[in-house]
C-alpha cells in the first residue's frame, strides 16, 4: 500500500476513534452537574472535560493527517 493510503487510514482511525469520546464527554459533564450534592462530581467533571479535550484533539489530529495524505506535494 502506498504511503498516502496508509496516512489516510491512520487519519480515519483517529477521527473514528474520537467519535465515541465526543458522546462520552458531554454525558459525563451532564452527570457531574446533575449530582452536585456529592463531592464526587468534581472528579467526574474533570474527567468529562478531559475526555472532551481529548476528543477534539484526536479529531484535529485525524483531519491533519488526512489532509497531509491528500495534499502532500512531495509525493510523485
N, CA, C and O atoms as a MOPAC input file, in Angstrom:
PM7 MOZYME 1SCF
protein

 N      0.85100 1    -1.17500 1     0.00000 1
 C      0.00000 1     0.00000 1     0.00000 1
 C      0.89600 1     1.23700 1     0.00000 1
 O      1.96000 1     1.24000 1     0.61900 1
 N      0.47600 1     2.25100 1    -0.67300 1
 C      1.30300 1     3.45400 1    -0.75700 1
 C      1.24300 1     4.23800 1     0.55000 1
 O      0.37800 1     4.01700 1     1.39800 1
 N      2.18700 1     5.15600 1     0.67900 1
 C      2.28400 1     5.94000 1     1.90400 1
 C      1.06400 1     6.81700 1     2.11600 1
 O      0.62900 1     7.01100 1     3.25100 1
 N      0.50300 1     7.35100 1     1.02800 1
 C     -0.65900 1     8.23800 1     1.18700 1
 C     -1.88100 1     7.46600 1     1.67300 1
 O     -2.67400 1     7.98700 1     2.45800 1
 N     -2.03500 1     6.23400 1     1.21300 1
 C     -3.17000 1     5.42800 1     1.68300 1
 C     -3.01200 1     5.05700 1     3.15300 1
 O     -3.98000 1     5.05300 1     3.91300 1
 N     -1.78900 1     4.74800 1     3.53700 1
 C     -1.53600 1     4.41900 1     4.94900 1
 C     -1.81700 1     5.62000 1     5.84300 1
 O     -2.40500 1     5.48500 1     6.91600 1
 N     -1.38800 1     6.79800 1     5.38800 1
 C     -1.66600 1     8.00800 1     6.16100 1
 C     -3.16300 1     8.29900 1     6.22100 1
 O     -3.68000 1     8.71800 1     7.25600 1
 N     -3.85400 1     8.07300 1     5.10200 1
 C     -5.29700 1     8.30500 1     5.07700 1
 C     -6.01000 1     7.39100 1     6.06400 1
 O     -6.88300 1     7.84600 1     6.80300 1
 N     -5.65800 1     6.12300 1     6.08800 1
 C     -6.29100 1     5.18900 1     7.01800 1
 C     -5.93600 1     5.50800 1     8.46600 1
 O     -6.75700 1     5.32100 1     9.36400 1
 N     -4.72100 1     5.98600 1     8.69400 1
 C     -4.33000 1     6.38500 1    10.04500 1
 C     -5.16100 1     7.58000 1    10.50200 1
 O     -5.61000 1     7.62600 1    11.64700 1
 N     -5.36600 1     8.54400 1     9.61000 1
 C     -6.19800 1     9.70100 1     9.94000 1
 C     -7.63600 1     9.31800 1    10.19900 1
 O     -8.27900 1     9.85700 1    11.09900 1
 N     -8.14200 1     8.38400 1     9.40800 1
 C     -9.52600 1     7.92200 1     9.60700 1
 C     -9.65500 1     7.20700 1    10.94900 1
 O    -10.67800 1     7.34200 1    11.62000 1
 N     -8.64100 1     6.45600 1    11.34800 1
 C     -8.67100 1     5.77800 1    12.64800 1
 C     -8.76700 1     6.78300 1    13.79000 1
 O     -9.53500 1     6.59200 1    14.73300 1
 N     -7.97700 1     7.86200 1    13.70000 1
 C     -8.04800 1     8.89800 1    14.72900 1
 C     -9.42800 1     9.55200 1    14.75400 1
 O     -9.99800 1     9.76300 1    15.82400 1
 N     -9.96100 1     9.86900 1    13.58600 1
 C    -11.25600 1    10.55400 1    13.51300 1
 C    -12.38300 1     9.65400 1    14.03200 1
 O    -13.24500 1    10.10700 1    14.78500 1
 N    -12.37300 1     8.40200 1    13.63500 1
 C    -13.41600 1     7.47200 1    14.08300 1
 C    -13.26100 1     7.17400 1    15.57400 1
 O    -14.25400 1     6.99700 1    16.28000 1
 N    -12.03000 1     7.11900 1    16.04600 1
 C    -11.79900 1     6.87000 1    17.46800 1
 C    -12.26400 1     8.01100 1    18.35200 1
 O    -12.55800 1     7.79900 1    19.52800 1
 N    -12.33400 1     9.20300 1    17.81300 1
 C    -12.77300 1    10.34100 1    18.61400 1
 C    -14.29800 1    10.44100 1    18.72100 1
 O    -14.80500 1    11.13700 1    19.60100 1
 N    -15.02200 1     9.77000 1    17.85800 1
 C    -16.49200 1     9.88800 1    17.86700 1
 C    -17.10400 1     9.38900 1    19.17600 1
 O    -17.95000 1    10.08900 1    19.73200 1
 N    -16.72700 1     8.21800 1    19.70200 1
 C    -17.30500 1     7.82000 1    20.99700 1
 C    -16.96500 1     8.78300 1    22.12800 1
 O    -17.77100 1     9.00100 1    23.03200 1
 N    -15.76000 1     9.36000 1    22.06900 1
 C    -15.37500 1    10.31600 1    23.09700 1
 C    -16.20800 1    11.59200 1    23.01000 1
 O    -16.45600 1    12.24100 1    24.02600 1
 N    -16.64000 1    11.95300 1    21.80400 1
 C    -17.48200 1    13.13900 1    21.63300 1
 C    -18.84400 1    12.96600 1    22.30200 1
 O    -19.47100 1    13.94900 1    22.69600 1
 N    -19.29400 1    11.75000 1    22.42800 1
 C    -20.54400 1    11.49300 1    23.13100 1
 C    -20.32000 1    11.28300 1    24.62700 1
 O    -21.13200 1    11.71300 1    25.44700 1
 N    -19.22400 1    10.62600 1    24.97700 1
 C    -18.95600 1    10.30900 1    26.37200 1
 C    -18.65700 1    11.54700 1    27.20700 1
 O    -19.10500 1    11.64700 1    28.34900 1
 N    -17.90400 1    12.49100 1    26.64800 1
 C    -17.53500 1    13.69500 1    27.38700 1
 C    -18.73100 1    14.51300 1    27.86200 1
 O    -18.84100 1    14.79100 1    29.05600 1
 N    -19.63100 1    14.90700 1    26.95700 1
 C    -20.80900 1    15.66200 1    27.41100 1
 C    -21.71800 1    14.87800 1    28.36000 1
 O    -22.36300 1    15.46800 1    29.22700 1
 N    -21.77100 1    13.56600 1    28.20400 1
 C    -22.56600 1    12.75300 1    29.12600 1
 C    -21.97500 1    12.83600 1    30.53100 1
 O    -22.71000 1    12.98100 1    31.50800 1
 N    -20.65700 1    12.74500 1    30.63100 1
 C    -20.01400 1    12.84500 1    31.94000 1
 C    -20.18600 1    14.23000 1    32.55100 1
 O    -20.42700 1    14.35400 1    33.75200 1
 N    -20.06200 1    15.27100 1    31.73400 1
 C    -20.23600 1    16.63300 1    32.24100 1
 C    -21.67100 1    16.84400 1    32.72300 1
 O    -21.88700 1    17.44200 1    33.77600 1
 N    -22.64100 1    16.36300 1    31.96900 1
 C    -24.04000 1    16.47600 1    32.37500 1
 C    -24.28900 1    15.72600 1    33.68000 1
 O    -24.98100 1    16.21800 1    34.57000 1
 N    -23.71600 1    14.53000 1    33.77900 1
 C    -23.86100 1    13.73800 1    35.00000 1
 C    -23.25500 1    14.46600 1    36.19300 1
 O    -23.80900 1    14.42500 1    37.29200 1
 N    -22.12100 1    15.13200 1    35.98500 1
 C    -21.48800 1    15.86000 1    37.08200 1
 C    -22.37000 1    17.00900 1    37.55800 1
 O    -22.47200 1    17.24800 1    38.76100 1
 N    -23.00400 1    17.71800 1    36.63900 1
 C    -23.85900 1    18.83700 1    37.04500 1
 C    -25.18300 1    18.37900 1    37.65900 1
 O    -25.80900 1    19.13000 1    38.40800 1
 N    -25.61200 1    17.16200 1    37.34900 1
 C    -26.84200 1    16.64000 1    37.95300 1
 C    -26.59200 1    16.15300 1    39.37700 1
 O    -27.53300 1    16.07900 1    40.16700 1
 N    -25.36600 1    15.82400 1    39.72300 1
 C    -25.05100 1    15.27200 1    41.05200 1
 C    -24.18900 1    16.23600 1    41.85700 1
 O    -23.15300 1    15.83700 1    42.39100 1
 N    -24.59400 1    17.48200 1    41.95200 1
 C    -23.81400 1    18.46900 1    42.69200 1
 C    -23.84100 1    18.23600 1    44.20000 1
 O    -23.02300 1    18.80700 1    44.92100 1
 N    -24.75700 1    17.41600 1    44.68600 1
 C    -24.87600 1    17.20600 1    46.12300 1
 C    -23.80100 1    16.26900 1    46.67600 1
 O    -23.68400 1    16.12300 1    47.89300 1
 N    -23.01900 1    15.63500 1    45.80800 1
 C    -21.94300 1    14.76800 1    46.27700 1
 C    -20.58500 1    15.39600 1    45.94800 1
 O    -20.49100 1    16.26000 1    45.07700 1
 N    -19.56300 1    14.96700 1    46.63200 1
 C    -18.23200 1    15.50800 1    46.39700 1
 C    -17.57500 1    14.89100 1    45.16800 1
 O    -16.57400 1    15.41200 1    44.67500 1
 N    -18.12700 1    13.78800 1    44.66900 1
 C    -17.54700 1    13.07500 1    43.53600 1
 C    -17.74900 1    13.85200 1    42.22300 1
 O    -17.07000 1    13.58500 1    41.23200 1
 N    -18.67800 1    14.80500 1    42.22200 1
 C    -18.98000 1    15.48500 1    40.96000 1
 C    -17.79000 1    16.28600 1    40.44200 1
 O    -17.69800 1    16.52400 1    39.23700 1
 N    -16.87700 1    16.71000 1    41.31600 1
 C    -15.67900 1    17.41000 1    40.85100 1
 C    -14.78300 1    16.47700 1    40.03200 1
 O    -14.22100 1    16.87800 1    39.01200 1
 N    -14.66000 1    15.25400 1    40.48100 1
 C    -13.84400 1    14.27200 1    39.75300 1
 C    -14.48700 1    13.94300 1    38.41500 1
 O    -13.80200 1    13.89700 1    37.39300 1
 N    -15.79400 1    13.71500 1    38.41000 1
 C    -16.49800 1    13.37400 1    37.17900 1
 C    -16.44700 1    14.54300 1    36.20200 1
 O    -16.29500 1    14.33700 1    34.99800 1
 N    -16.57000 1    15.75500 1    36.70300 1
 C    -16.48400 1    16.93700 1    35.84800 1
 C    -15.09400 1    17.05400 1    35.22800 1
 O    -14.96900 1    17.35000 1    34.03900 1
 N    -14.06100 1    16.82600 1    36.01500 1
 C    -12.70100 1    16.86600 1    35.48500 1
 C    -12.45700 1    15.81400 1    34.42000 1
 O    -11.83200 1    16.08600 1    33.39600 1
 N    -12.95600 1    14.61100 1    34.66900 1
 C    -12.80300 1    13.54000 1    33.68500 1
 C    -13.58500 1    13.88000 1    32.41100 1
 O    -13.09500 1    13.64100 1    31.30700 1
 N    -14.78100 1    14.42800 1    32.55200 1
 C    -15.57800 1    14.80600 1    31.38800 1
 C    -14.91100 1    15.87800 1    30.55300 1
 O    -14.91600 1    15.80200 1    29.32400 1
 N    -14.33600 1    16.87500 1    31.20500 1
 C    -13.63200 1    17.93100 1    30.47000 1
 C    -12.40300 1    17.35800 1    29.77400 1
 O    -12.11500 1    17.71000 1    28.63000 1
 N    -11.68000 1    16.47900 1    30.45700 1
 C    -10.51300 1    15.84000 1    29.85200 1
 C    -10.90000 1    15.01600 1    28.62500 1
 O    -10.19900 1    15.03800 1    27.61300 1
 N    -12.01800 1    14.28900 1    28.71400 1
 C    -12.47600 1    13.47200 1    27.59400 1
 C    -12.87200 1    14.35500 1    26.41200 1
 O    -12.58700 1    14.01000 1    25.26500 1
 N    -13.52400 1    15.48800 1    26.67400 1
 C    -13.89400 1    16.40600 1    25.58800 1
 C    -12.66800 1    16.98800 1    24.90600 1
 O    -12.62700 1    17.07700 1    23.67900 1
 N    -11.67700 1    17.38000 1    25.67700 1
 C    -10.44600 1    17.92500 1    25.09700 1
 C     -9.71500 1    16.85400 1    24.29300 1
 O     -9.17500 1    17.13600 1    23.22400 1
 N     -9.69900 1    15.63200 1    24.80600 1
 C     -9.06300 1    14.52800 1    24.09100 1
 C     -9.78300 1    14.23500 1    22.78200 1
 O     -9.13500 1    13.99200 1    21.76400 1
 N    -11.11100 1    14.25500 1    22.79300 1
 C    -11.87700 1    14.00500 1    21.57500 1
 C    -11.58500 1    15.06500 1    20.52100 1
 O    -11.40700 1    14.74100 1    19.34700 1
 N    -11.53500 1    16.31900 1    20.93000 1
 C    -11.24800 1    17.39400 1    19.97400 1
 C     -9.83900 1    17.26600 1    19.41400 1
 O     -9.62500 1    17.46600 1    18.21800 1
 N     -8.88300 1    16.93500 1    20.26500 1
 C     -7.50100 1    16.82200 1    19.78000 1
 C     -7.33700 1    15.61900 1    18.85200 1
 O     -6.59900 1    15.70700 1    17.87000 1
 N     -8.00400 1    14.49800 1    19.13600 1
 C     -7.94500 1    13.34500 1    18.23700 1
 C     -8.57700 1    13.67900 1    16.88600 1
 O     -8.06900 1    13.26800 1    15.84300 1
 N     -9.68500 1    14.42300 1    16.90600 1
 C    -10.33400 1    14.77000 1    15.64600 1
 C     -9.44600 1    15.69700 1    14.82600 1
 O     -9.29300 1    15.49600 1    13.62100 1
 N     -8.86300 1    16.70600 1    15.45600 1
 C     -7.97700 1    17.61000 1    14.73000 1
 C     -6.74700 1    16.88000 1    14.20100 1
 O     -6.30100 1    17.14000 1    13.08300 1
 N     -6.20300 1    15.97400 1    14.99400 1
 C     -5.04000 1    15.21100 1    14.54700 1
 C     -5.40700 1    14.31400 1    13.37100 1
 O     -4.63000 1    14.18600 1    12.42500 1
 N     -6.58000 1    13.69500 1    13.42200 1
 C     -7.03000 1    12.85300 1    12.31300 1
 C     -7.24800 1    13.65000 1    11.04100 1
 O     -6.87000 1    13.20700 1     9.95600 1
 N     -7.85600 1    14.82600 1    11.16400 1
 C     -8.08000 1    15.66400 1     9.98500 1
 C     -6.74200 1    16.15000 1     9.42000 1
 O     -6.56000 1    16.20100 1     8.20400 1
 N     -5.81700 1    16.50200 1    10.30200 1
 C     -4.50000 1    16.95900 1     9.85100 1
 C     -3.77900 1    15.85600 1     9.08200 1
 O     -3.17800 1    16.11900 1     8.04000 1
 N     -3.83400 1    14.63000 1     9.58400 1
 C     -3.17500 1    13.50900 1     8.91200 1
 C     -3.85300 1    13.21900 1     7.57700 1
 O     -3.17900 1    12.94400 1     6.58500 1
 N     -5.18700 1    13.27900 1     7.54700 1
 C     -5.89000 1    13.03600 1     6.28400 1
 C     -5.55700 1    14.09900 1     5.24700 1
 O     -5.36600 1    13.77500 1     4.07500 1
 N     -5.48500 1    15.36000 1     5.65600 1
 C     -5.14000 1    16.42400 1     4.72000 1
 C     -3.70000 1    16.27500 1     4.22300 1
 O     -3.40100 1    16.56500 1     3.06500 1
 N     -2.82000 1    15.82200 1     5.10500 1
 C     -1.43200 1    15.59100 1     4.69800 1
 C     -1.36300 1    14.47900 1     3.65500 1
 O     -0.58900 1    14.57200 1     2.70200 1
 N     -2.15700 1    13.43900 1     3.82700 1
 C     -2.11900 1    12.33500 1     2.87200 1
 C     -2.73700 1    12.72900 1     1.53100 1
 O     -2.34500 1    12.19500 1     0.49400 1
 N     -3.68100 1    13.63900 1     1.53800 1
 C     -4.33900 1    14.02400 1     0.28900 1
 C     -3.59300 1    15.12000 1    -0.46900 1
 O     -3.58600 1    15.12000 1    -1.70000 1
 N     -2.97000 1    16.04500 1     0.24200 1
 C     -2.41600 1    17.22700 1    -0.40800 1
 C     -0.91600 1    17.39400 1    -0.24100 1
 O     -0.40800 1    18.50000 1    -0.42500 1
 N     -0.20100 1    16.35300 1     0.09600 1
 C      1.24600 1    16.48000 1     0.25300 1
 C      1.89500 1    16.59200 1    -1.11800 1
 O      1.67700 1    15.74500 1    -1.98300 1
 N      2.69700 1    17.64100 1    -1.31900 1
 C      3.30300 1    17.90200 1    -2.62800 1
 C      4.55500 1    17.08900 1    -2.88400 1
 O      4.99900 1    17.01000 1    -4.03000 1
 N      5.12900 1    16.49400 1    -1.88600 1
 C      6.39500 1    15.78300 1    -2.05300 1
 C      6.24000 1    14.38700 1    -2.64000 1
 O      7.24100 1    13.70800 1    -2.86900 1
 N      5.03000 1    13.94800 1    -2.88600 1
 C      4.81900 1    12.60200 1    -3.39700 1
 C      4.71600 1    12.64100 1    -4.91300 1
 O      3.97500 1    13.44000 1    -5.48700 1
 N      5.47400 1    11.76500 1    -5.54100 1
 C      5.49300 1    11.59900 1    -7.01100 1
 C      5.47800 1    12.93900 1    -7.69300 1
 O      5.49100 1    13.00600 1    -8.92200 1

